[in-house]
Amino acid sequence: MENNVSVNLNTTGQTPAEKPEEKKGPEREADGQVVATVAKFRGAKNAMEMGMHLLFLACGIVAVAFVLFISIYLIISGIPAIREIGLVDFLFGATWAPTHGTDPQYGILPFILTSIYGTAGAVVIGVPVGLFTAVFLSKIASPKVARVIQTAVELLAGIPSVVYGLVGMIILVPGIQKLFDLPSGATLLAAIIVLAIMILPSIVNVSNTALQAVPKEYEEASLALGATKIETIFRVSIPAAKSGIATAVVLGVGRAIGEAMAIIMVSGNVANMPDLLGSVRFLTTAIASEMSYASVGSLQRNALFSIGLVLFLFIMLINVFLNLVIKRKKEGEA
């Protein structure tokens, strides 16, 4: 006699698992509130992230827009004078006499060469001094001494350029006049010394940061192999930080070539070909000294805008060149 017994089995031969008990109404409402709160929090967080991304993008666009607007304005304002004067006569002319009654001339070659020589001289003096100061602060000096020197460097960075020019005019210019027995001490040499002092804060701060970022393991390995501390600094630390040091040089060059107020007070502001012990005029000082009395719409005023365009392109070319050199060195090391 067969028993009709029905047994529910699953595919594995086991009885099915018991279903979880369904949550009651209050518990289900509480879980729903938690899910809603989490979703709301995530939505607010995503909205904040999106807002910050848009803010950063807007700041970047503003920075690029400023450069574009300045470039376009200088091109529109500077090209007409270059066309009227002639590109060759403007860039390679040796005489600047815009107010001459019968034969005005607009050659800016003396300004270009003076700016090149002055910037190069400031870099030759300022970079070694700034680099060695940064090495001393980051690798040699005690914390107390480093703190005092770092404070002095920061104060040096905060001094207005007109104060540099005033001190140079009162102390440096008479000193050069007496030392070299010159009619006037307002010379290219005085401008180079003032520029070298003015670029020191940028070089010291950036180089110090780059040297402090060098991993300690590099220096410890060098010392363990028998190198002295000075050898380690010059053969390990400085080469490892040369990218940051090169950036410091770029900032120093930009500061030197763009300075006007301090230089106009110590260089003599005379449109001569560059001479170390002679009065000279830079590109920046040419604009600053004549823009105030050049009549609107005149060729002289347009030529000053053209000088600004040349200065702008000059700074851009220097930055591009130095950045390409840094990039090539990095690729060569990689």
Secondary structure, DSSP 4 states (H G I P E B T S, - for coil): ----------TTSSPPPPPPPPPPHHHHHHHHHHHHHHHHHHHHHHHHHHHHHHHHHHHHHHHHHHHHHHHHHHHHHHHHHHHHH-HHHHHH---EETT-SS--EE--HHHHHHHHHHHHHHHHHHHHHHHHHHHIIIIIS-HHHHHHHHHHHHHHHHS-HHHHHHHIIIIIHHHHHHHHT-S---SHHHHHHHHHHHTHHHHHHHHHHHHHTS-HHHHHHHHHTT--HHHHIIIIIHHHTHHHHHHHHHHHHHHHHH--HHHHHHSB-------TTS-B--HHHHHHHHTTTSPTTSHHHHHHHHHHHHHHHHHHHHHHHHHHHHHHHHHHH-
